[in-house]
Amino acid sequence: HKSKLIFRSRLFLFVFFLLTIAWGKRIARSFMLDLHARWSKSPQDLAETQFRWTPNQYFIAPKGYAHKSCPHAGTFEYAVDADALLQHILAVLKNQPRTKMMYCDTTKRQLKISQRTPSSLFVDVTTIQVIELAQGRSTLAMYGQAVLGHSDHGVNEARIEDWLAQLHENVSPISTAREAHV
């Protein structure tokens, strides 16, 4: 496994070098960021992942869901089952610009999406986990992160909050209050 990772890293640098010569730095960087996002397609267990504490990410989850990281904010409960909530989320994502579905597992109810920022073409990756609750209710956890850089100037937070607002146009949460995390 370690040798495969070393090979990928060297190949990544070599391809970046060649593309920089051929296309110029900005186009090569954009292509390599997309390639990196494609290589990291595997799903992420949001309940067990320990996130790095940099300002280029945003994580929302229901209280008590994340065991190794503290979410930035809580989430809502919905009066629909998890499969219906997943379909509503997919409808919201279908209309998003510069967005690619990297991973979609409807049985695990997990999605991984990449989206480019409009001005600099940086790639951000968002993982969404729909969680089944009792009595036909559901909730979700979302984690957005920039692939490159230390700060995203609040882009991931704004994106996740915008997607939630669009989701609420089609399915109303049970309550409008979100559980705060400390």
Backbone hydrogen bonds, N-H to C=O, Kabsch-Sander energy under -0.5 kcal/mol:
donor,donor_aa,acceptor,acceptor_aa,energy
5,L,1,H,-1.8
6,I,2,K,-2.3
7,F,3,S,-2.5
8,R,4,K,-2.4
9,S,5,L,-2.3
10,R,6,I,-2.5
11,L,7,F,-2.7
12,F,8,R,-2.8
13,L,9,S,-2.2
14,F,10,R,-2.4
15,V,11,L,-2.8
16,F,12,F,-2.2
17,F,13,L,-2.4
18,L,14,F,-2.4
19,L,15,V,-2.8
20,T,16,F,-2.4
21,I,17,F,-1.8
22,A,18,L,-2.3
23,W,19,L,-3.5
24,G,19,L,-0.8
24,G,20,T,-1.1
28,A,24,G,-2.0
29,R,25,K,-2.6
30,S,26,R,-2.2
31,F,27,I,-2.4
32,M,28,A,-2.5
33,L,29,R,-2.3
34,D,30,S,-1.8
35,L,31,F,-2.2
36,H,32,M,-2.6
37,A,33,L,-2.2
38,R,34,D,-2.0
39,W,35,L,-2.1
40,S,36,H,-1.5
41,K,38,R,-0.9
46,L,44,Q,-1.2
48,E,45,D,-1.0
49,T,45,D,-1.5
51,F,49,T,-0.7
54,T,52,R,-1.3
57,Q,54,T,-0.5
58,Y,144,G,-2.5
60,I,142,M,-2.8
61,A,73,A,-1.7
65,Y,62,P,-2.1
66,A,62,P,-0.5
67,H,47,A,-3.0
68,K,47,A,-0.7
72,H,59,F,-2.6
73,A,59,F,-1.2
74,G,179,E,-0.6
78,Y,138,S,-3.1
79,A,172,S,-0.7
85,L,81,D,-2.2
86,L,82,A,-2.4
87,Q,83,D,-1.8
88,H,84,A,-2.0
89,I,85,L,-2.3
90,L,86,L,-2.5
91,A,87,Q,-1.8
92,V,88,H,-1.8
93,L,89,I,-2.5
94,K,90,L,-1.7
95,N,91,A,-0.6
95,N,92,V,-1.0
96,Q,93,L,-1.6
99,T,96,Q,-0.7
100,K,114,S,-2.9
102,M,100,K,-0.7
102,M,112,K,-2.8
103,Y,112,K,-1.8
105,D,110,Q,-2.7
106,T,104,C,-0.5
109,R,105,D,-1.0
110,Q,105,D,-2.1
111,L,128,I,-2.5
112,K,103,Y,-2.5
113,I,126,T,-3.0
114,S,100,K,-2.7
115,Q,124,D,-2.6
116,R,98,R,-1.8
117,T,122,F,-2.2
121,L,117,T,-1.2
124,D,115,Q,-2.7
125,V,145,Q,-2.8
126,T,113,I,-3.0
127,T,143,Y,-2.7
128,I,111,L,-2.5
129,Q,141,A,-2.9
130,V,109,R,-2.6
131,I,139,T,-3.1
133,L,137,R,-2.6
136,G,133,L,-0.5
137,R,134,A,-1.3
138,S,78,Y,-1.9
139,T,131,I,-2.2
141,A,129,Q,-2.5
142,M,60,I,-2.2
143,Y,127,T,-2.4
144,G,58,Y,-2.9
145,Q,125,V,-2.4
146,A,56,N,-2.5
147,V,123,V,-2.4
152,D,55,P,-0.8
155,V,152,D,-1.5
158,A,154,G,-2.4
159,R,155,V,-2.5
160,I,156,N,-2.5
161,E,157,E,-2.6
162,D,158,A,-2.2
163,W,159,R,-2.6
164,L,160,I,-2.2
165,A,161,E,-2.1
166,Q,162,D,-2.4
167,L,163,W,-2.3
168,H,164,L,-2.3
169,E,165,A,-0.6
169,E,166,Q,-0.8
170,N,166,Q,-0.5
170,N,167,L,-1.4
171,V,167,L,-2.3
174,I,77,E,-3.2
179,E,75,T,-0.7
